[in-house]
Amino acid sequence: MKRILTYPITESDSDQRIYDFLCHHGYSRHIRTWLKQHPGSVRLNGEEALFYFPLKNGDLLEISLEEEHPSENIVPVDLPIHIIYEDEDLMVIDKPADMPVHPSIGNYENTLANAAAWYFHRQDIPFVFRCINRLDRDTTGLLILAKHMLSGAILSDQMKKRAIHRTYLAITEGKTDHAGTIDSPIGRTDQSLILRQVDHENGDSACTHYLQKCWHPKTFYPETLPVPQDGLSLVQLQLETGRTHQIRVHMTSIGHPLIGDTLYNPETALMNRQALHSYRLAFTHPVTGVSLEFTSPLPEDMVEFFPDCNT
């Protein structure tokens, strides 16, 4: 992936060094080191420039970024990939269920990373896989891929600063409160490397806000469906943090586990995956500074339980 970024220098940028300008515009130490190691990647008014060069009003600074090699150990595989937005700097993907994001043991050629690698391989473009907001294998919906090292650094920084606003939809057992906040730390259990739990002594801080969008009593559904006595709730959730399994652990902790979540709700039998969907993403474009917002409709296997609810 090659990206050339141009910066017209204004009066407010004058009298600072190129180094300071790049730091201010999100170029991480790793990227600055890469630029130093690649002569010609920094040009001022068409001429090769060094970091200590001063900037003047009316100058044109040009930065060339290029991925020389694709991500190692990610095999390009011709898998469907639903791109809802793409530009020179990022992609927004609508991920289906039963698709891991990253390759792992037993999942080497069935992941979103494999699909993205194929997408760029067929265009003969080296591509480094940089996923900004990860989703569990069976969680559907929106996630962001950065297309080069600068957009990756800036978007990752936005995630750390909680500037990427993520909204989820989930179906839970029982009738939740109309709204609430779960501010409970999450940590690993002693019995498993995968399972998480609320852990007030050793857990990492985690905060989830929820809003009940719809509730249906057991009588709304066919008698053949094993719906809990208190019915089902469709809940909108917003995360302040991004801990592993955060929504699944938090909702279980207040007595409203997700249907289909066999890890935290082993008695569930209503869906063959956890009913969790990454519904909305809102963030600032890493290069242009424009506000972006994307939504993904509720998938069919969740709509079946709330056909009359407008999300």
FIFI-80746 format. One record per residue (C-alpha): residue number from 1; x, y, z. Coordinates in nm, 3 decimals. Layout:
<nodes>
+-----+---------+---------+---------+
:   n :      px :      py :      pz :
+-----+---------+---------+---------+
: NUM :       X :       Y :       Z :
...
+-----+---------+---------+---------+
</nodes>
This chain:
<nodes>
+-----+---------+---------+---------+
:   n :      px :      py :      pz :
+-----+---------+---------+---------+
:   1 :   0.000 :   0.000 :   0.000 :
:   2 :   0.146 :   0.336 :  -0.104 :
:   3 :   0.009 :   0.664 :   0.024 :
:   4 :   0.140 :   1.012 :  -0.056 :
:   5 :   0.020 :   1.285 :   0.178 :
:   6 :   0.061 :   1.654 :   0.096 :
:   7 :   0.045 :   1.936 :   0.349 :
:   8 :   0.023 :   2.299 :   0.235 :
:   9 :   0.200 :   2.495 :   0.508 :
:  10 :   0.008 :   2.788 :   0.651 :
:  11 :   0.109 :   3.080 :   0.869 :
:  12 :   0.017 :   2.884 :   1.182 :
:  13 :   0.262 :   2.608 :   1.081 :
:  14 :   0.551 :   2.846 :   1.009 :
:  15 :   0.876 :   2.847 :   1.203 :
:  16 :   0.845 :   2.489 :   1.326 :
:  17 :   1.064 :   2.201 :   1.217 :
:  18 :   0.933 :   1.921 :   0.999 :
:  19 :   0.984 :   1.688 :   1.296 :
:  20 :   0.750 :   1.891 :   1.518 :
:  21 :   0.492 :   1.919 :   1.240 :
:  22 :   0.486 :   1.542 :   1.193 :
:  23 :   0.452 :   1.478 :   1.567 :
:  24 :   0.157 :   1.717 :   1.578 :
:  25 :  -0.011 :   1.536 :   1.287 :
:  26 :  -0.004 :   1.189 :   1.442 :
:  27 :   0.318 :   1.043 :   1.301 :
:  28 :   0.429 :   0.797 :   1.570 :
:  29 :   0.789 :   0.729 :   1.666 :
:  30 :   0.775 :   0.409 :   1.460 :
:  31 :   0.666 :   0.602 :   1.149 :
:  32 :   0.925 :   0.877 :   1.203 :
:  33 :   1.194 :   0.610 :   1.227 :
:  34 :   1.065 :   0.452 :   0.904 :
:  35 :   1.080 :   0.790 :   0.728 :
:  36 :   1.440 :   0.843 :   0.840 :
:  37 :   1.534 :   0.502 :   0.702 :
:  38 :   1.382 :   0.570 :   0.360 :
:  39 :   1.550 :   0.857 :   0.177 :
:  40 :   1.314 :   1.061 :  -0.038 :
:  41 :   1.007 :   0.984 :   0.171 :
:  42 :   1.007 :   1.342 :   0.305 :
:  43 :   1.010 :   1.621 :   0.047 :
:  44 :   0.974 :   1.995 :   0.090 :
:  45 :   0.876 :   2.195 :  -0.219 :
:  46 :   0.976 :   1.899 :  -0.435 :
:  47 :   1.321 :   1.852 :  -0.280 :
:  48 :   1.434 :   1.585 :  -0.036 :
:  49 :   1.420 :   1.722 :   0.317 :
:  50 :   1.538 :   1.631 :   0.667 :
:  51 :   1.347 :   1.651 :   0.991 :
:  52 :   1.530 :   1.960 :   1.118 :
:  53 :   1.435 :   2.172 :   0.814 :
:  54 :   1.214 :   2.469 :   0.910 :
:  55 :   0.873 :   2.524 :   0.753 :
:  56 :   0.756 :   2.855 :   0.605 :
:  57 :   0.415 :   2.983 :   0.502 :
:  58 :   0.345 :   2.869 :   0.145 :
:  59 :   0.570 :   2.560 :   0.159 :
:  60 :   0.441 :   2.223 :   0.041 :
:  61 :   0.541 :   1.923 :   0.252 :
:  62 :   0.505 :   1.579 :   0.093 :
:  63 :   0.524 :   1.252 :   0.284 :
:  64 :   0.542 :   0.914 :   0.105 :
:  65 :   0.444 :   0.602 :   0.298 :
:  66 :   0.474 :   0.258 :   0.143 :
:  67 :   0.424 :  -0.093 :   0.271 :
:  68 :   0.706 :  -0.299 :   0.124 :
:  69 :   0.581 :  -0.640 :   0.233 :
:  70 :   0.236 :  -0.780 :   0.319 :
:  71 :   0.153 :  -0.917 :   0.662 :
:  72 :   0.338 :  -1.240 :   0.733 :
:  73 :   0.145 :  -1.562 :   0.793 :
:  74 :  -0.179 :  -1.427 :   0.643 :
:  75 :  -0.267 :  -1.633 :   0.337 :
:  76 :  -0.482 :  -1.454 :   0.076 :
:  77 :  -0.807 :  -1.651 :   0.046 :
:  78 :  -1.099 :  -1.572 :  -0.183 :
:  79 :  -1.365 :  -1.512 :   0.081 :
:  80 :  -1.659 :  -1.269 :   0.064 :
:  81 :  -1.593 :  -0.932 :   0.223 :
:  82 :  -1.865 :  -0.668 :   0.265 :
:  83 :  -1.705 :  -0.324 :   0.236 :
:  84 :  -1.945 :  -0.043 :   0.321 :
:  85 :  -1.687 :   0.238 :   0.295 :
:  86 :  -1.337 :   0.270 :   0.152 :
:  87 :  -1.095 :   0.552 :   0.074 :
:  88 :  -0.716 :   0.586 :   0.054 :
:  89 :  -0.676 :   0.561 :   0.430 :
:  90 :  -0.929 :   0.316 :   0.574 :
:  91 :  -1.205 :   0.064 :   0.515 :
:  92 :  -1.521 :  -0.006 :   0.714 :
:  93 :  -1.627 :  -0.371 :   0.696 :
:  94 :  -1.958 :  -0.534 :   0.786 :
:  95 :  -1.843 :  -0.869 :   0.925 :
:  96 :  -2.069 :  -1.176 :   0.913 :
:  97 :  -2.107 :  -1.433 :   1.189 :
:  98 :  -1.875 :  -1.735 :   1.206 :
:  99 :  -1.575 :  -1.539 :   1.077 :
: 100 :  -1.275 :  -1.485 :   1.306 :
: 101 :  -1.092 :  -1.156 :   1.259 :
: 102 :  -0.734 :  -1.289 :   1.294 :
: 103 :  -0.579 :  -1.625 :   1.206 :
: 104 :  -0.524 :  -1.854 :   1.505 :
: 105 :  -0.481 :  -2.223 :   1.578 :
: 106 :  -0.738 :  -2.406 :   1.367 :
: 107 :  -0.835 :  -2.087 :   1.183 :
: 108 :  -0.563 :  -2.016 :   0.930 :
: 109 :  -0.763 :  -1.956 :   0.613 :
: 110 :  -1.118 :  -1.859 :   0.717 :
: 111 :  -1.068 :  -1.515 :   0.872 :
: 112 :  -1.138 :  -1.155 :   0.784 :
: 113 :  -0.762 :  -1.105 :   0.757 :
: 114 :  -0.748 :  -1.374 :   0.483 :
: 115 :  -1.035 :  -1.205 :   0.298 :
: 116 :  -0.870 :  -0.861 :   0.319 :
: 117 :  -0.538 :  -1.006 :   0.206 :
: 118 :  -0.710 :  -1.153 :  -0.102 :
: 119 :  -0.885 :  -0.823 :  -0.178 :
: 120 :  -0.550 :  -0.645 :  -0.204 :
: 121 :  -0.358 :  -0.940 :  -0.348 :
: 122 :  -0.577 :  -0.941 :  -0.658 :
: 123 :  -0.494 :  -0.569 :  -0.699 :
: 124 :  -0.122 :  -0.652 :  -0.659 :
: 125 :  -0.101 :  -0.421 :  -0.355 :
: 126 :   0.106 :  -0.520 :  -0.049 :
: 127 :  -0.125 :  -0.489 :   0.250 :
: 128 :  -0.053 :  -0.500 :   0.623 :
: 129 :  -0.358 :  -0.607 :   0.822 :
: 130 :  -0.444 :  -0.344 :   1.084 :
: 131 :  -0.780 :  -0.400 :   1.250 :
: 132 :  -0.874 :  -0.115 :   1.482 :
: 133 :  -1.179 :  -0.249 :   1.669 :
: 134 :  -1.185 :  -0.626 :   1.693 :
: 135 :  -1.497 :  -0.840 :   1.712 :
: 136 :  -1.543 :  -1.194 :   1.840 :
: 137 :  -1.586 :  -1.469 :   1.581 :
: 138 :  -1.964 :  -1.481 :   1.608 :
: 139 :  -2.025 :  -1.111 :   1.665 :
: 140 :  -2.155 :  -0.945 :   1.350 :
: 141 :  -2.126 :  -0.589 :   1.226 :
: 142 :  -1.891 :  -0.299 :   1.176 :
: 143 :  -1.517 :  -0.277 :   1.219 :
: 144 :  -1.241 :  -0.053 :   1.084 :
: 145 :  -0.932 :  -0.154 :   0.888 :
: 146 :  -0.650 :   0.099 :   0.851 :
: 147 :  -0.485 :   0.089 :   0.509 :
: 148 :  -0.143 :   0.228 :   0.601 :
: 149 :   0.081 :   0.295 :   0.897 :
: 150 :  -0.030 :   0.655 :   0.960 :
: 151 :  -0.405 :   0.588 :   0.958 :
: 152 :  -0.335 :   0.285 :   1.176 :
: 153 :  -0.142 :   0.490 :   1.431 :
: 154 :  -0.400 :   0.770 :   1.447 :
: 155 :  -0.702 :   0.539 :   1.467 :
: 156 :  -0.534 :   0.325 :   1.733 :
: 157 :  -0.469 :   0.641 :   1.932 :
: 158 :  -0.837 :   0.734 :   1.894 :
: 159 :  -0.931 :   0.393 :   2.036 :
: 160 :  -0.701 :   0.445 :   2.336 :
: 161 :  -0.853 :   0.787 :   2.396 :
: 162 :  -1.207 :   0.645 :   2.358 :
: 163 :  -1.271 :   0.874 :   2.061 :
: 164 :  -1.416 :   0.595 :   1.846 :
: 165 :  -1.777 :   0.563 :   1.955 :
: 166 :  -1.909 :   0.207 :   1.928 :
: 167 :  -2.273 :   0.113 :   1.963 :
: 168 :  -2.390 :  -0.248 :   1.978 :
: 169 :  -2.725 :  -0.425 :   1.974 :
: 170 :  -2.779 :  -0.743 :   2.174 :
: 171 :  -3.065 :  -0.974 :   2.265 :
: 172 :  -3.066 :  -1.067 :   2.631 :
: 173 :  -3.272 :  -1.296 :   2.850 :
: 174 :  -3.535 :  -1.131 :   3.068 :
: 175 :  -3.666 :  -0.778 :   3.097 :
: 176 :  -3.379 :  -0.535 :   3.156 :
: 177 :  -3.412 :  -0.199 :   3.323 :
: 178 :  -3.495 :   0.080 :   3.081 :
: 179 :  -3.136 :   0.205 :   3.102 :
: 180 :  -2.829 :   0.158 :   3.315 :
: 181 :  -2.452 :   0.164 :   3.348 :
: 182 :  -2.237 :  -0.133 :   3.445 :
: 183 :  -1.907 :  -0.009 :   3.587 :
: 184 :  -1.736 :  -0.332 :   3.692 :
: 185 :  -1.375 :  -0.442 :   3.632 :
: 186 :  -1.317 :  -0.754 :   3.422 :
: 187 :  -1.043 :  -1.015 :   3.453 :
: 188 :  -0.959 :  -1.372 :   3.358 :
: 189 :  -1.099 :  -1.663 :   3.554 :
: 190 :  -0.859 :  -1.903 :   3.723 :
: 191 :  -1.000 :  -2.197 :   3.529 :
: 192 :  -0.962 :  -2.069 :   3.173 :
: 193 :  -0.753 :  -1.848 :   2.946 :
: 194 :  -1.067 :  -1.763 :   2.750 :
: 195 :  -1.336 :  -1.704 :   3.012 :
: 196 :  -1.366 :  -1.362 :   3.173 :
: 197 :  -1.552 :  -1.251 :   3.484 :
: 198 :  -1.627 :  -0.944 :   3.690 :
: 199 :  -1.326 :  -0.918 :   3.921 :
: 200 :  -1.330 :  -0.626 :   4.164 :
: 201 :  -0.987 :  -0.713 :   4.309 :
: 202 :  -0.768 :  -0.784 :   4.008 :
: 203 :  -0.974 :  -0.692 :   3.702 :
: 204 :  -0.922 :  -0.408 :   3.456 :
: 205 :  -1.168 :  -0.118 :   3.459 :
: 206 :  -1.465 :  -0.168 :   3.228 :
: 207 :  -1.775 :   0.041 :   3.171 :
: 208 :  -2.084 :  -0.039 :   2.962 :
: 209 :  -2.395 :   0.175 :   2.915 :
: 210 :  -2.717 :   0.008 :   2.804 :
: 211 :  -3.062 :   0.114 :   2.688 :
: 212 :  -3.357 :  -0.118 :   2.640 :
: 213 :  -3.496 :  -0.071 :   2.287 :
: 214 :  -3.769 :  -0.336 :   2.301 :
: 215 :  -3.900 :  -0.610 :   2.527 :
: 216 :  -4.129 :  -0.899 :   2.441 :
: 217 :  -4.288 :  -1.135 :   2.694 :
: 218 :  -4.263 :  -1.511 :   2.655 :
: 219 :  -4.618 :  -1.514 :   2.515 :
: 220 :  -4.505 :  -1.311 :   2.212 :
: 221 :  -4.315 :  -1.612 :   2.080 :
: 222 :  -4.430 :  -1.957 :   1.965 :
: 223 :  -4.468 :  -2.204 :   2.249 :
: 224 :  -4.211 :  -2.430 :   2.082 :
: 225 :  -3.934 :  -2.174 :   2.143 :
: 226 :  -3.756 :  -2.213 :   2.480 :
: 227 :  -3.792 :  -1.843 :   2.567 :
: 228 :  -3.724 :  -1.751 :   2.934 :
: 229 :  -4.024 :  -1.677 :   3.156 :
: 230 :  -3.934 :  -1.305 :   3.164 :
: 231 :  -3.915 :  -1.285 :   2.784 :
: 232 :  -3.639 :  -1.122 :   2.580 :
: 233 :  -3.496 :  -0.770 :   2.557 :
: 234 :  -3.333 :  -0.596 :   2.262 :
: 235 :  -3.067 :  -0.375 :   2.417 :
: 236 :  -2.848 :  -0.097 :   2.277 :
: 237 :  -2.504 :  -0.079 :   2.435 :
: 238 :  -2.219 :   0.169 :   2.429 :
: 239 :  -1.869 :   0.092 :   2.549 :
: 240 :  -1.635 :   0.326 :   2.730 :
: 241 :  -1.370 :   0.054 :   2.739 :
: 242 :  -1.294 :  -0.244 :   2.518 :
: 243 :  -1.222 :  -0.543 :   2.739 :
: 244 :  -1.241 :  -0.896 :   2.602 :
: 245 :  -1.604 :  -1.020 :   2.609 :
: 246 :  -1.702 :  -0.700 :   2.790 :
: 247 :  -2.068 :  -0.687 :   2.688 :
: 248 :  -2.116 :  -1.060 :   2.735 :
: 249 :  -1.961 :  -1.057 :   3.084 :
: 250 :  -2.133 :  -0.738 :   3.199 :
: 251 :  -2.482 :  -0.839 :   3.089 :
: 252 :  -2.438 :  -1.182 :   3.246 :
: 253 :  -2.328 :  -1.017 :   3.570 :
: 254 :  -2.662 :  -0.833 :   3.604 :
: 255 :  -2.869 :  -1.142 :   3.529 :
: 256 :  -2.937 :  -1.076 :   3.160 :
: 257 :  -2.701 :  -1.297 :   2.957 :
: 258 :  -2.707 :  -1.288 :   2.578 :
: 259 :  -2.906 :  -1.558 :   2.405 :
: 260 :  -2.690 :  -1.794 :   2.202 :
: 261 :  -2.384 :  -1.725 :   2.418 :
: 262 :  -2.282 :  -2.079 :   2.510 :
: 263 :  -1.967 :  -1.953 :   2.683 :
: 264 :  -2.145 :  -1.741 :   2.945 :
: 265 :  -2.498 :  -1.878 :   2.911 :
: 266 :  -2.456 :  -2.253 :   2.850 :
: 267 :  -2.827 :  -2.330 :   2.891 :
: 268 :  -2.920 :  -2.107 :   2.597 :
: 269 :  -3.082 :  -2.272 :   2.295 :
: 270 :  -3.239 :  -1.994 :   2.091 :
: 271 :  -2.954 :  -1.910 :   1.851 :
: 272 :  -2.640 :  -2.082 :   1.730 :
: 273 :  -2.426 :  -1.778 :   1.816 :
: 274 :  -2.427 :  -1.497 :   2.070 :
: 275 :  -2.686 :  -1.234 :   1.974 :
: 276 :  -2.445 :  -0.942 :   1.948 :
: 277 :  -2.411 :  -0.694 :   1.662 :
: 278 :  -2.173 :  -0.401 :   1.609 :
: 279 :  -2.440 :  -0.159 :   1.497 :
: 280 :  -2.281 :   0.185 :   1.476 :
: 281 :  -1.934 :   0.341 :   1.451 :
: 282 :  -1.861 :   0.712 :   1.477 :
: 283 :  -1.512 :   0.858 :   1.461 :
: 284 :  -1.293 :   1.127 :   1.308 :
: 285 :  -1.119 :   1.052 :   0.980 :
: 286 :  -0.749 :   1.003 :   1.060 :
: 287 :  -0.623 :   1.220 :   0.773 :
: 288 :  -0.897 :   1.464 :   0.671 :
: 289 :  -1.041 :   1.527 :   1.018 :
: 290 :  -1.397 :   1.484 :   0.885 :
: 291 :  -1.653 :   1.324 :   1.119 :
: 292 :  -1.767 :   0.983 :   0.995 :
: 293 :  -2.060 :   0.769 :   1.105 :
: 294 :  -2.172 :   0.428 :   0.980 :
: 295 :  -2.453 :   0.191 :   1.074 :
: 296 :  -2.528 :  -0.170 :   0.991 :
: 297 :  -2.882 :  -0.313 :   0.998 :
: 298 :  -2.965 :  -0.584 :   1.247 :
: 299 :  -2.891 :  -0.926 :   1.090 :
: 300 :  -3.177 :  -1.157 :   1.003 :
: 301 :  -3.111 :  -1.408 :   1.281 :
: 302 :  -3.167 :  -1.128 :   1.536 :
: 303 :  -3.454 :  -0.957 :   1.352 :
: 304 :  -3.653 :  -1.282 :   1.387 :
: 305 :  -3.690 :  -1.215 :   1.760 :
: 306 :  -3.785 :  -0.847 :   1.724 :
: 307 :  -3.951 :  -0.807 :   1.382 :
: 308 :  -4.152 :  -0.507 :   1.501 :
: 309 :  -3.873 :  -0.308 :   1.669 :
: 310 :  -3.725 :  -0.007 :   1.493 :
: 311 :  -3.358 :   0.019 :   1.584 :
+-----+---------+---------+---------+
</nodes>
